Amino acid sequence: MISEKALKEFKEIWKEEFGEEISDELALENAIALLTLTDISYRPVKKMWLEGIVPNEVLYKRYTSEK
């Protein structure tokens, strides 16, 4: 479920991006669709997947700076 605050923020962002106000029903429908798409498509990238694509020194800096 999406909170009232999150729905309000979604509607504000929608208005800023598209210049139109939308109903709570349409906002809820689009917010759920966006969350579903993000949930399905987002997966953390494994370090081994990046090997050979990103130079090792870049990986080293990235992973040592996160800790």
Protein Blocks (a to p, Z undefined) as FASTA:
>chain_A
ZZfklmmmmmmmmmmmnopacdfklmmmmmmmmmmmmmmmpccddfklmgokacfklmmm
mmmmmZZ
